[in-house]
Amino acid sequence: MKLADYSTGIGILAGIMGLLLLFTPGVLRKMNEMSQRMIARIDTATFTYRIGFGVSLLIASLFLVFMGYYFKVKGR
């Protein structure tokens, strides 16, 4: 895989997580409860400040998707 593919994939994942935090935090909390043994638990501060974390993830997502597009255009 190229750097552009990694950047785009991580950007899409961050966007999904940001949207879940903003609009359906209950779904994310349920996913956390199901996977707490395999993946590190999401801190309660994430849910306390869910709007800030969600907006930050969406901004990071847009940046990563843009960088993926930029790397594809530049041929990296």
C-alpha positions in Angstrom: 0.0 0.0 0.0 1.1 3.5 -0.6 1.2 6.4 1.8 -1.9 7.9 0.1 -3.9 4.8 0.8 -2.9 4.7 4.5 -3.7 8.4 4.9 -7.1 8.1 3.3 -8.0 5.0 5.3 -7.0 6.5 8.6 -8.9 9.7 7.6 -12.0 7.8 6.9 -11.8 5.9 10.2 -11.3 9.1 12.1 -14.3 10.6 10.3 -16.5 7.7 11.3 -15.4 7.9 14.9 -16.0 11.6 15.0 -19.5 11.3 13.6 -20.2 8.5 16.1 -19.1 10.7 19.0 -21.1 13.7 17.7 -24.4 12.0 16.8 -24.6 8.6 18.4 -22.3 8.3 21.4 -24.4 5.4 22.8 -23.3 3.2 19.9 -19.7 4.0 20.5 -20.1 3.3 24.2 -21.7 0.0 23.4 -18.9 -0.9 21.0 -16.4 0.0 23.7 -18.1 -2.3 26.2 -18.0 -5.2 23.7 -14.4 -4.8 22.8 -12.9 -3.7 26.1 -10.9 -6.9 26.5 -9.3 -6.7 23.0 -8.7 -3.0 22.7 -7.9 -0.4 25.3 -10.9 1.2 26.9 -12.0 4.6 25.8 -11.6 7.0 28.6 -14.6 8.6 30.2 -13.2 12.0 29.4 -13.8 11.2 25.8 -17.5 11.0 26.4 -17.5 13.9 28.8 -16.0 16.1 26.0 -17.5 14.2 23.1 -18.3 17.3 21.0 -14.8 18.6 21.2 -13.3 15.2 20.5 -15.8 14.6 17.7 -15.1 17.9 15.9 -11.3 17.4 16.3 -11.6 13.9 14.8 -13.6 15.3 11.9 -11.0 18.0 11.2 -8.2 15.5 11.4 -10.2 13.2 9.1 -10.6 16.0 6.5 -6.8 16.7 6.7 -5.8 13.1 6.3 -8.2 12.6 3.3 -6.8 15.7 1.7 -3.2 14.5 2.3 -4.2 11.1 0.7 -5.5 12.9 -2.3 -2.4 15.2 -2.5 -0.1 12.1 -2.3 -2.0 10.4 -5.1 -1.7 13.5 -7.3 2.0 13.8 -6.5 2.6 10.1 -7.1 3.9 9.0 -3.7 
